[in-house]
Amino acid sequence: MRNTVRVGGAFALWVVVTAAAGCETLGLSPPANQLLPDTKAIRNSSPPAPPVPRELAKELQPAYVVEPGDTLLVQPADLDSPVRLPPDQVVFADGTIDLGVYGRPVVAGRTQEQIVAQVSALVTAKEGEREKLKEPVGVTVRVIGRTSKVYYVLGEVNAPGAFPVNGFDAVLDGIIRAGGVTNRAALQAIVLSRPTPPDGCRVVLPVCYSNIVQLGDTSTNYQLQPGDRIYVPGKGLLDGLFNRCRPGTPCDRPQAGCFGGGCGALAPGLPAPGLLR
């Protein structure tokens, strides 16, 4: 009996000391996927609404630039033309495509319009030698396989991996594509990091998952860009019991509910909810 009391007292003392040292250490075991100290610091220093595109304020992407791994469909503009081009063209690692007798032009780093002009000039020059053409040969180029522009979803998700950027995906779309979060995910500690040069300032944006899915708060549902990394950290065993002892993070801002005549007003017959949190 005395040993039991000692063990119980030691455990209580451990909980008190650990709590005093910081709430994040209360898990009995460290999470499998943890945020780096620098990541936490940059995330928590981000402004509440950084000026980046998000769910309700998306922006059009710039013209697509072809890179190795993409697949192009190259055809004569006039399908009755005697010109024959190898149709499906995977862009090789050296940035070229193989047009047979028309050569191996470097297309990586160019847009579709630039490639159209480039291929048309090659075909016209070759055919002009044989047929004495006076007008350029029209061609069409379409990107039918976009594998070079991806974002990554890692950590506590069911199907982590790299996913193609379609231009209008937001963070929530990316997490769903990765099979959703696991039951070990720290939902209010997710981050979106953007690629930066080795000597550049790091860009780490807070993602408030619970606010996005439960409150429809779009302020952290950012529009995804090529190279983005969504990282879903894990939580310790007791983390869920002590979530509220971490005030001051970007996800702790009060959420106002609008009922009828303005924020905080009540619709008839509803109990007073105060601020939705």
Residue pairs with C-beta under 8 A, 6 or more apart in sequence:
15 26
18 25
18 26
19 26
19 242
19 245
23 242
23 245
23 246
24 236
24 239
24 246
25 236
26 236
26 238
26 239
26 241
26 242
27 235
27 236
27 237
27 238
27 239
28 236
28 237
28 238
29 236
29 237
30 236
31 184
31 186
31 233
31 234
31 235
31 236
31 239
32 156
32 184
32 234
33 154
33 155
33 156
33 231
33 232
33 233
33 234
34 233
34 234
35 43
35 189
35 191
35 231
35 233
38 202
39 191
39 193
39 204
39 231
42 202
42 203
42 204
43 191
43 204
43 205
43 206
43 250
44 206
44 248
44 249
44 250
46 204
46 205
46 206
46 250
48 219
48 250
48 253
49 219
50 205
52 205
52 222
52 223
53 59
53 222
53 223
54 170
54 218
54 219
54 220
54 221
54 222
54 223
55 170
55 172
55 218
55 221
55 222
55 223
56 218
58 168
58 170
58 223
59 223
60 167
61 165
61 167
61 225
63 111
63 112
63 113
64 111
64 112
64 143
64 146
64 149
65 109
65 110
65 111
66 72
66 91
66 107
66 108
66 109
66 110
66 111
66 112
66 115
66 143
66 148
67 91
67 95
67 108
67 109
67 148
67 149
68 91
68 92
68 93
68 94
68 95
68 108
68 148
69 90
69 91
69 145
69 147
69 148
70 90
70 91
70 143
70 145
70 146
70 147
70 148
71 88
71 89
71 90
71 91
71 143
71 144
71 145
71 147
72 88
72 89
72 90
72 91
72 97
72 107
72 115
72 141
72 142
72 143
72 144
73 87
73 88
73 89
73 140
73 141
73 142
73 143
73 144
74 85
74 86
74 87
74 89
74 97
74 99
74 119
74 139
74 140
74 141
75 85
75 87
75 139
75 140
76 83
76 85
76 123
76 137
76 138
76 139
76 140
77 137
77 138
77 139
77 140
78 138
81 137
83 123
83 127
83 137
85 99
85 100
85 102
85 119
85 123
85 139
86 98
86 99
86 100
88 144
89 97
89 98
89 99
90 97
90 145
91 97
91 107
91 108
91 148
92 98
94 106
95 106
95 107
95 108
95 109
96 104
96 105
96 106
96 107
96 108
97 104
97 105
97 107
98 104
99 105
99 119
99 122
99 123
101 126
102 119
102 122
102 123
102 126
103 122
103 126
105 115
105 118
105 119
105 122
107 115
107 118
110 118
112 141
112 142
112 143
115 141
116 139
116 140
116 141
119 139
119 141
120 136
120 137
120 138
120 139
121 136
123 137
123 139
124 133
124 135
124 136
124 137
127 133
127 137
146 164
146 165
147 164
149 164
149 165
149 226
150 162
150 163
150 164
150 165
150 226
150 227
151 162
151 163
151 165
151 169
151 174
151 224
151 225
151 226
151 227
151 228
151 229
151 230
152 160
152 161
152 162
152 163
152 228
152 229
152 230
153 160
153 161
153 163
153 174
153 175
153 177
153 178
153 230
153 232
154 160
154 229
154 230
154 231
154 232
155 185
155 231
155 232
155 233
155 234
156 181
156 182
156 184
156 185
156 186
156 232
156 233
156 234
157 175
157 178
157 179
157 180
157 181
157 182
157 185
157 232
158 178
158 179
158 180
158 181
158 182
159 177
159 178
159 179
160 178
161 178
163 169
163 174
163 177
163 178
165 224
165 225
165 226
168 223
169 177
169 223
169 224
170 221
170 222
170 223
170 224
171 190
171 192
171 207
171 212
171 220
171 221
171 222
171 224
171 230
172 212
172 213
172 221
173 224
174 224
174 228
174 230
175 181
175 190
175 209
175 230
175 232
178 230
181 187
181 209
181 232
182 232
184 234
184 235
185 209
185 232
185 233
185 234
185 235
186 232
186 233
186 234
186 235
186 239
187 209
187 210
188 208
188 209
188 210
188 211
188 243
188 249
188 251
189 233
189 235
189 249
189 251
190 206
190 207
190 208
190 209
190 230
190 231
190 232
190 233
191 204
191 205
191 206
191 207
191 230
191 231
191 233
192 204
192 205
192 207
192 222
192 228
192 229
192 230
192 231
193 202
193 203
193 204
193 205
193 228
193 229
193 231
194 203
194 205
194 225
194 227
194 228
194 229
195 227
195 228
195 229
196 202
196 203
205 220
205 222
206 220
206 249
206 250
206 251
207 220
207 221
207 222
207 230
208 217
208 219
208 220
208 250
208 251
210 251
211 217
211 219
211 220
211 251
211 255
212 218
212 220
212 221
215 255
215 276
217 255
220 250
220 251
224 230
246 252
254 275
254 277
255 275
255 276
255 277
256 263
256 264
256 275
256 276
257 263
257 264
257 273
257 275
257 276
258 264
258 265
259 265
259 266
259 267
259 270
259 273
260 266
260 267
260 268
264 274
264 275
266 272
